[in-house]
């Protein structure tokens, strides 16, 4: 590596070497030659297994410790001087305790290992949107994933210069003991410390830790938004409009980001462009509109349920240069997962390293899944067939609409438009999903996940809502806000809407509303499409299905208010008065059966 000219960075690395006691230090330069060399090193040490390189060129398999397979939210902390800065929905620890506890775990934990220093940029290097981080890690798996997920190496250091700001991201696997697992965020210090885990969301510190928790804190200070949102371009007649969308887990976010237009709308010539599938950073542009950038360079997607029906573009993306984690490893060096592509291998190894074959059952006769439900693929975004040609434009893309959604079997209609920005913030703040039979807990129980940011907001969510409201006043030409629900069911429990590519019909109405068109009817909760508002060409829905999909039942929405009140109450004085005003005016509108 070239001589390091940033004295603050050099001092921090030296300090970490003294603490972690690694055998050697390696500065990652981000070159293709380096990637090949580090990949060979990871294979030699058994961290990854090469797949059949004819069928899966550049693809590798990895298996994590069975106790380390998902984000550990109960061990994730916001470390601020004042507890109220973290708010009631985050775990809080004082910075003093956070640094002290983590130092005890890190002390000597890198002995016998290489310590890697990864300079990385979230967002295109040099973009006004972008933020620089440096991750120190003793995990080669983390290095190989970060090379896919961020812009890494020399060019980042050149951009950082001699005194540029960067997020300190310190990670050690330690002994992978849950007792030594902590994911700590120090927003006042622009620092992250993660110990005792090698799993993606806990260890790839540019992703949720920097790009959402730390960035959301910075965004409030600097007057922009860091959101858990996809970015999608919709092209027609040579013009492309862009939307962002936020959904809680299991609501089809990545599938929407890579949507393929349905046959019924083919004659209109739509083309869908993927800008980002998970995170959006949004700033006010010189034209007064909100512009969005995807800070990531890759996809870290959930494998189970991904197939050619649900997401053909994701399947195409992962055919080369991809790391698969905790899926089935076939004996012929293939990969497979439940609800995936093709037949499972005749025999292989399950995510937890045990022999596996189709139809395997446990001692109680229950099927043994081969892939972990949270198994992953890490793939370069540039390989996606639908990736937008301007996805790395340093200016970002202009946003016409912002969409929120949840999984509601009964309550929410297929789509509705908020009455204005403040009402849209209320809609986003009350996003919820109902538990399904597959989830632990009572079926139908409502789980609130405002703006799909509940696990990722780096400060008090009451203040976060206030920041959203203020941003609305600062954006001269704000995007319209909508809510969608692909998951409404009929009385027999069947989905009323086919979803997937057909969701473009809803996006089409949303964009029509943004340009002052689109037939709509006002209801107590907002504007819903008129009966003939959506283009249903080629879609054979059962008789009456559209009426059910668009129905708004005031009594059910009134019953929902109790849950909203309980959720809002926990924020106390931090909750903006405007949201209580929205709550009361909605309650009033729901008493009026028909609005003019």
Order of alpha helices (4+ residues) and beta strands (2+ residues): alpha-beta-alpha-beta-beta-beta-alpha-beta-alpha-beta-beta-alpha-beta-alpha-beta-beta-beta-alpha-alpha-beta-beta-beta-alpha-beta-beta-beta-beta-alpha-beta-beta-beta-beta-beta-beta-beta-beta-alpha-beta-beta-alpha-beta-alpha-beta-beta-alpha-alpha-alpha
